[in-house]
Amino acid sequence: MDLTSLCSIIAHVSHLSVLLLLFGELASCPRNPALPGFNPDLSIIRVNDTYYLATSTFEFYPGAPIQSHPNLVVDWEVVSHAFNSPLIALLYGVPTGAVFYLINMSRWVLWCLCYDNYDPNARVFPPSDPTWTEPWGIDPDIFLDERTNKTILTWSGVNNNVERIYGIYQCEFASINGKCHGTDDFHRATIARSKSFQVQSTSHADLVSTPSGEWFTDFLGRRNINGSSPLGRETFLAPVAWVDGWPLVNSGGPVTLNPKVAPLPDRSALPPTFLNTFNSTSLRSDYYQIRIPYMKDYEVTGGFGGLPALKLNPNIYTLSNRDVPAALIRKQKSLNMTLSAKVTRMKPLKSLLQEIGIGIYLSEFQHQDIAIKKCPGNITVSDTCIYTQITRNTTITLAATLLLYEPIPSNNAGVILHIRAQPLTYQLGYSLEGRNQISWITSVESKWAAFAPVNYFVFTGAQFAIYATGNGFPWPWDGGDVRFD
């Protein structure tokens, strides 16, 4: 077995014990994807010897993470988010689906965030009012021609609302007022498809040069796993050579998971263990929420002198609502990984509607959850049960699986919920604190995290969620805190 094959099946351990995350890779594991997990629609630039890369986040907030690092393949770090204000993000009720400029679209209308005074060393993008543009469409890209000092806007859309000829369009763009001046006929798109390549559905390429003059392209793609791609569209990397004025990608060969490209470094060392102890007043910048919260849905208690913990503030919404549930999201970055979340200091649940759980989340139509709930009926062994719920599309929701088992202590309860991700399946299970044995309850095919219901599309990828909900009712005033610690 070669190293690439071994790395593709090794279980990257991601242990989220109260969001305690441990993850690693084998030495010399593939450098592709450069940004694993749901990271599509990238745009990349280099400022001196530092690269900045933005990707799409769709309905997740804060939006459009800005990631940075001195090299192109390892240790990308989220340093900020472009859409870090509800006034900019415009996500209420949306469905699933130097001078710094970030061009974006919302419901077919293009708009630009123009950071005229951005200091790359500040590592925080200041607020910027959007500049709405004259054209409308999707998948925009913006380019500053250093020879002419003109800004070129490229997008996909229709020529007008009468002929509606769909294609790729360009214009000279004025960032001050969003006006377009003229178009360019010399552009085209080339599409190729294979059923055997490791990386498929490549698109949205962007070019960048290194300080020493080498050229590379970052682009989105999918890792095809038995006909589906549960991780969604990821960011990949390939070298570019200029031949007779034309860019030649990867010497004309297929994109692989482990290209040998000088001078970029290999992923030659295991990353350090990731430990989130919640000993500050804020979360890391790579946590997300679904749409824009109306109020604070979580608190980090470690910075207030109390016991370190993440506390959720449940509301009426569930993961199946097109609204803002009390949930925190982290991207699934490997086809083989395990998430574990420990719920402690839990008061006895008072209502059958109270629910505390974790899930694999794609959209309000597709998520697979395992949760703690109150047992129905007159249960003498324990009043707390474990449910698994598989929500597959808009019309089919499998009945929850009820599991009765040994008593869970009410005070300082250490119930650990687990989701094991594998290339073809997700397994849902639980364990009790202090015991290594995991009881796996059920499994679901991972392809359900890749296909949309009828008349919907999948633009995102599978993500891990921790959540708590009153299932249509407010959390009881005396229902106790929901703590992951």
N, C-alpha and C positions, 0 to 999 in steps of 0.2 A: 504494500500500500504506500503510495507516495505521500509526501507531506501535505499537499493540498487536500487530498482525500481524507487524510487523518484529521486535519483541522476542520474539515467540513462536518465531521460527525462527532467531534469531541464536545462534551457537555460543558459549555462555558457556565460556570456556577455564578448565579446572581442571586444571592440570598438576601431577601428583603425582610429582615426580622425587625418589624416595626419600621419598615423601609430601611433596614440595614442591608446595604447592597454590597455584595462581593462579586467581582467578576474578573476574569482574566483570559488570556489567550496563550496558546502554545508559542514557544519561541519560533520566530520566522514564519508565523502564520500569514495568510494572504494579506497583501496591502490593499486589495480591493474587497468590498467597497471601502472607499476612503472615508465615507461617513455612513456607517451601517444603520439599518433601520429606516423608518419613515423620514426621509430627507430629500424631497423632490424639488424640481424647478429652480435649480441653483443659479446663482450669479456670483462671480468671483472677480476680485481685483487684487493687485499687489501694490502696497505702498512701501517704497524702499525695500526692506528685506522681510516684510510681514505681509501675509496673505489674509484677506477678509472674505468670507463666504456667507451668503444669505440663502436660505431655503424657505419654501412655502410651509405654512402650518394650517391653512384652511380655517376650520371652526375652532381651533385651539388658541388659548390666550395665556400669556402674551404671545404676540405673533411675530413671524419672520425672525428667527434667531440669527444673530450676527456671530459667526464663529471665526476664531483667529488663531494663527500659529505661524512660526517662521518656516515650517516646511509644509508640504502638500499632502502627506499621507498619514501622519500619526499625531495623536494628542491634540486634536482640534478642541478648542475650549469655547463654550458659549460665553461671550463677554457682554452681550447686551441683546435687546430685542428692538426691532424697528417700530413695531406696533405695540407700544407699552402704555397706551392711554385709551380708555374707552371712546374718546372723541375721535380717535384715528382708526381703531380696529373695526368698528361698525359691525359687530357680530351678533347683535341681539336677534334671536330667532332665526338665524341663517340655517339653511339645511346642510346636510352632510354633502357635503362636497367642498479726504482731500476736499474738493467740493464733492461730497458724497451724494449720489442720487440713487434712490431705490424706487423702481417703477413697479406698480402693482395694479391689480384690478379687483373691483367689487361689483358683482352682478353685471359684468360686461363693460363697465365704465372704468377707463384707465385713469390712474392718478399717480403723482410722483411726490416722494418725500425728498426734499432738497436740504442737505446738511451743509450749508455754506461755510460754517465756521467750526467744523468738526476737527477735534484734535485726536489723532489716533492713539496718543499716549493716555488719553483720559479714560479710554475703555468703556465709555458710556455714551450712547447716542442721545443728544439732547432732543427735547420735543420739537417737532416740526409740523406746521400746518400743511395739509395736503394741497398740491396743485392739481386741479382736475384738468384733464387733457381733452383736446378736440376729438381725436379718434376714439372708437370704442371697439372692444374685442377681448381677447384673452392672451395669456402667455407673452407679455411684453418684455422687451429687453432694450436697454439704453446704452449708447456707445458714444464716447467723446473722441472725435478724430483730432489727434494732436497736430496734424499737418494743417488742417483748415480751421481748427478750433470750433467746429460745428458739432452739435449734439444730434445724433441720429437715433430715432425711435423706431423699433421694429416690433410688429405684433401680428397676431393671427386673427383674422376677422373677415368681414364682408365689405365689398367696395361701397355699397349703398343699400338702402332698405327697399329698393325696387328690383334691381338686377340680382342682388344678393349673391355675388360671385365670391365664394370663400377662397382665401389664399393668404399668403404672407405679404404684408405691406410695410412700407418704410416712408418716413418723412423726416425732414429737418425739424427739430423740436426746440421750442423756446421754453425753457424751464420756468421762466418768470410768469407766463400766462397760459402755458399749455397749448399754444397754437402750433399747427403743423404747416410746413412750407414745402410743397412739392413731394413727389414720390420717385422711387428708383425702380426701373424695370429689371435690373440685373440681379436677380435673386432667385433661388430655387430651393426646394427641399428634396432630399433623397431618402428613401425608406428601404430597409432590407429586413428580412425576417428569417429566422432559423429555428427549428425545433430541437436542435442539439447543442447550441452554444450555451456556455455557462451563464452568460449575461445577455439578456434579451430586452426588447422594447426600449432601446436606447433613444434618447432625445434630449432636447434642451441643453445643447452643448455650449460651453463658454470657454474662451481661450485665455491663457495667462502665461506670462513669461517669467523665468527666474532671474535673479540679479546677474547670473553668469551667462544668460542668453538662451537657455534651453526653453522649449515651448511645451506646454501640456494643455490638455483639455479635460475639464470636469464636466460630467453629464449625468443625467439620471438613467437608471436601468433597473431591471428586475432580475432576481435570482429565481429561475424557474425550478419549482419543486413539484414534480409529478403533475404538471399542468396548471399550477397555481403559484402565487407569490404572496404568502401571508405577510411578509415584512413590508410589502408595498414597494414604492419607488425609492431607491437609494441613490446616493451619490457615488459615482465611480470615476476612475482616473485613467488616462492613457497618454502616452507621449505623442508629440506632434513634430513632424519634419516638414520643412517647406521645400517643395519640389516644383521648379518652374513657376514659382509664385502661388502654388496651390498647397493647402495643408493636407498632409498625408498622416492619417491617424494610425498609430500602433503598427507602422510599417505595412499597412494594408491588411493585417491579420485580425482575427477575432479578439475581442476583449476578454481577458482571462482574470481569474481571481488573484493571481500572484505574478504580475508582470515584473520582470527584472529591468529596472530603469535606473541608470545613473543620472544625476548624482543623488537621487532621493534615498533617504535611509530606509532600511528594512524595519519591520516590526520585530525586532530581535530580542526584546526583553518582555517579561511579564509585567503588565501594569501593576502598580501598587493596589493593595486591597482598598476598596471604596467603603468607607465607614461613615454613615450619617448618624451622628449622635444627638442631633437636635439641641446642641448647646449654644445656639445663637437665637436671635429673634427673627430670622428669616430663613427661607428655604433656598437651596441652590437654584441657579437660574435655568436648570434643565428640567424643572417640574412645570407642568402645564395644567390648565383647567379647561373644561369644555365650555366654549363661549365665554362671555364676560360676566363675572359674578355680580349680583346685585348688592351683596354685602360680603363681609369677610367670612368665607366658608371654612377657614382653618386658622389655627394658631400654633406657633412654635413656642413651647413653654420653657425651654432650657435657659433662655437668656433672661428670665425674670426671677431667678433664684429658686425656682421650683424644680421638681424632678424633670429631667429632659424627656420630652415627649412631643409627638405631633397630635394635636387635638382637632378633630373634625367637628364642625357645627352643622349637623344635618338639617336639611330643609324638606320640602314636600316633593321635590323632583327626584326621579329615578334615572338610571342610565338609559332608559327607553324613551325619555321625554326629550322633545326638541327644545330644551331649555338648559338651565344651569344647575345640574345636580351638585351636591357637596362631594366632590371627587377630585383627586389629584392623579395626574397621568405621567407616566414615564415611558419612553419609547422602548419597544422590544428591539434589541440590536443584534441578536443572534438567533439562529434557527434552533439552537440547543441551549436552553437556559431555564433556571428555576427561580421563581419569585416566591418568597415567603413573607407573610405579614403577621406580626404578633399583636393580638388585641389583649390589653390588660386592664385591671381595675374597672371591670365592667359590672355595673349594677344589674340585678335581674331585670330582664326586659318586661315591660308592663303591657305592651300591645303586640298583637300578632303582626302589625304593620311595620314595626321597627326592624331594621335590617342593617347589618354591618358586614361588609364583605370586600372581596377583591375580584377582579375580572380581567379577561382579555377583551379589550374594547376596540372596535372598528368604527361603529356608528350607533345611533339610537336604534337601528334595525338589527345590528349584529354585535352581540357580545355574549360571552360565556362566563358565568359568575359562580362563585362559591361563597356562602354567607352564613352568618350566625343569626338565627331568628328564634322567637319564642315558639315552643312546641304547641300545637293545637290540642284541645281536649284536656283530659285529666291525666297528666303524666306524673307518676310518682317518683320515677328514677331521676329525672332531671327536667327542668323547665326550659332548657336551652337545647336547640337542635341545629344541625348543620343541613343546609339546603344547597343543591346545585340547580342552576337554572340556565337553560340553553336558549337564547333568543336568536333565531336564524334569519328571519326576515319580517316583513310587515304583517304577515298573516299567520305565521306558524311560530308558536312559542311552546316548547315542550313543557309538560307539567313538571313542577319542581320535584326533585328527589328528596324525600325525607329520610333522615338517618337518625335513629335513636341509639344512644350509646351511653357509656358511663357518665356519671355526673360531672358537670363542669363547675368548679368552685365559683361562687358568686363574687367573692372579694379577691382582688388581685388575680383574676382569672388569666391564665396564660394559654389562650387558644391560638394556635398558629395555623393559618390558612395557606395552602400551597397551590401554585399552578406550575406544572412542568411543561415547558414548550419543547416539542420535538419537531423535526421537519414535517411529519405527516399528521401529528396529533397534538392536542393539549389534554393533559390529565389534571383533574381537580381532586384535591385531597386535604386532609387536616392532620394535625398532631397536637399533643398537649405538652406544655412547657416541661422540660426536664426529661422528655422521652424522645428517643431518636426515631422511633417507628412512625412512619407516615401511612395513614390509611387512605389509599386512593379510592375514590368513590365512583367516578365516571370519567369518560374521555369523549372528546369530540374531534372530528376531522379538522385539521388546520385550514383546509381549503375554504371553510365557511368564513374565515377571516380575509378572504380575497375576492369574493364575488358579491355583487350588489343585488338587491331585490330588483324586480322588473321596473323599468323606467327610472332607475337610479344608477349612479356610477360610483366607483371606488377610486378616490384620488389620494386617500391616506393609506396608512399601514397599521398593523396590529400594535397595540400599546397596552401596557399594564395599567390597571386602575385600582386605587383603593377608594372606598366610598362608604357612605352611610346615608340612609334615607328613611323618611316616615311614610313612603309609599302613598303620597297624596294627602297626608295629614302632617301637621307640625309635629316635631319631636316633642314628646311629653316634657313639661317643665321640670318634672322630677325624674326624668328618664336616665339621668346620669351622663357623664362625659363619654365620648367615643375617643379612646386614646390608643395610639400605636406607639409603644415605647420599647 
